[in-house]
Amino acid sequence: MGLLENKARARLFYKYLSRVYDQVNPFIWTEAMRTEALSLLEIEDDMTVLDVGSGTGFATEGLLEHVDEVYALDQSEHQLEQAYEKFGKRAPPVHFHRGDAERLPFATDTFDVVWSSGSIEYWPNPILALREFRRVLKPGGQVLVVGPNYPDNVVSQLLADSIMLFYDEYEADHMFKTAGFEDVKHAFMGPSYDPEVAITTIGRAPE
Ligand SMILES: C[S@@+](CC[C@H](N)C(=O)[O-])C[C@H]1O[C@@H](n2cnc3c(N)ncnc32)[C@H](O)[C@@H]1O
């Protein structure tokens, strides 16, 4: 398990990274990639949407181009503070929650869409979190998760594995199907200088 696949360490990491997250983020997770990922969803403006590991609100902003309101959850108070400055803390369009992807504070069958970008790589038990996503999704609801694509060469693989979760489509298939999702599909994307750094997986909760 990688160094940052640990909730306390990930919180400490984001205590410092949150200060520069919005300046660093566009080098690996761009607006074009976000648009491409959003295009994989069948999304309507009155849908109930949850953004898990919402951070400073980059994906939340993209989701708000399609829906009226977003529920946003993150475990880092420092990341959430940055997001509050953009959206306000207590009023729509964003309903913020501080919490853990693996123990979502929402009722069963609540959401039409659960989105998570750039967060799965920090979760100690991604299948547990994905089972939580399925629980809070309405029957037939859509899941979309963006994570780091497994690198091709051995040196990068060793480095990647020592830091956090990087995965390929076979591992993604296994995780999403074990968590109970159907119609699981993957898309690869990346910034123009280095394609395919991200793997995006979509699926549906059973009807
Ligand atoms: C790379 S940022 C992604 C932020 C945002 N989703 C985006 O697209 O820019 C990863 C976020 O996941 C959050 N995170 C990591 N582990 C988490 C967990 N177990 N539960 C909730 N959030 C978590 C971190 O605090 C951080 O804000």
The ligand as an SDF file (V2000), in Angstrom:
LIG
                    3D

 27 29  0  0  0  0  0  0  0  0999 V2000
   -6.5030   15.6030   -5.8400 C   0  0  0  0  0  0  0  0  0  0  0  0
   -7.7540   16.2500   -4.7430 S   0  0  0  0  0  0  0  0  0  0  0  0
   -9.1390   16.2640   -5.8580 C   0  0  0  0  0  0  0  0  0  0  0  0
  -10.0560   17.4250   -5.6210 C   0  0  0  0  0  0  0  0  0  0  0  0
  -11.1760   17.5730   -6.6450 C   0  0  0  0  0  0  0  0  0  0  0  0
  -12.0310   16.4150   -6.6690 N   0  0  0  0  0  0  0  0  0  0  0  0
  -10.7050   17.8750   -8.0470 C   0  0  0  0  0  0  0  0  0  0  0  0
  -11.2280   17.2740   -8.9910 O   0  0  0  0  0  0  0  0  0  0  0  0
   -9.8410   18.7510   -8.1970 O   0  0  0  0  0  0  0  0  0  0  0  0
   -8.1290   14.8480   -3.7020 C   0  0  0  0  0  0  0  0  0  0  0  0
   -9.0780   15.1550   -2.5610 C   0  0  0  0  0  0  0  0  0  0  0  0
   -9.5130   13.9220   -1.9650 O   0  0  0  0  0  0  0  0  0  0  0  0
   -9.6570   14.1500   -0.5790 C   0  0  0  0  0  0  0  0  0  0  0  0
   -9.6640   12.8540    0.1230 N   0  0  0  0  0  0  0  0  0  0  0  0
   -8.6290   11.9790    0.2610 C   0  0  0  0  0  0  0  0  0  0  0  0
   -9.0300   10.9080    0.9680 N   0  0  0  0  0  0  0  0  0  0  0  0
  -10.3350   11.1040    1.2920 C   0  0  0  0  0  0  0  0  0  0  0  0
  -11.3070   10.3370    1.9980 C   0  0  0  0  0  0  0  0  0  0  0  0
  -11.0050    9.1500    2.5620 N   0  0  0  0  0  0  0  0  0  0  0  0
  -12.5470   10.8360    2.1240 N   0  0  0  0  0  0  0  0  0  0  0  0
  -12.8740   12.0570    1.5920 C   0  0  0  0  0  0  0  0  0  0  0  0
  -11.9950   12.8150    0.9020 N   0  0  0  0  0  0  0  0  0  0  0  0
  -10.7440   12.3510    0.7460 C   0  0  0  0  0  0  0  0  0  0  0  0
   -8.4750   15.0410   -0.2380 C   0  0  0  0  0  0  0  0  0  0  0  0
   -8.6630   15.6960    0.9830 O   0  0  0  0  0  0  0  0  0  0  0  0
   -8.4310   15.9540   -1.4460 C   0  0  0  0  0  0  0  0  0  0  0  0
   -9.1650   17.1330   -1.2490 O   0  0  0  0  0  0  0  0  0  0  0  0
  1  2  1  0
  2  3  1  0
  2 10  1  0
  3  4  1  0
  4  5  1  0
  5  6  1  0
  5  7  1  0
  7  8  2  0
  7  9  1  0
 10 11  1  0
 11 12  1  0
 11 26  1  0
 12 13  1  0
 13 14  1  0
 13 24  1  0
 14 15  1  0
 14 23  1  0
 15 16  2  0
 16 17  1  0
 17 18  1  0
 17 23  2  0
 18 19  1  0
 18 20  2  0
 20 21  1  0
 21 22  2  0
 22 23  1  0
 24 25  1  0
 24 26  1  0
 26 27  1  0
M  CHG  2   2   1   9  -1
M  END
$$$$
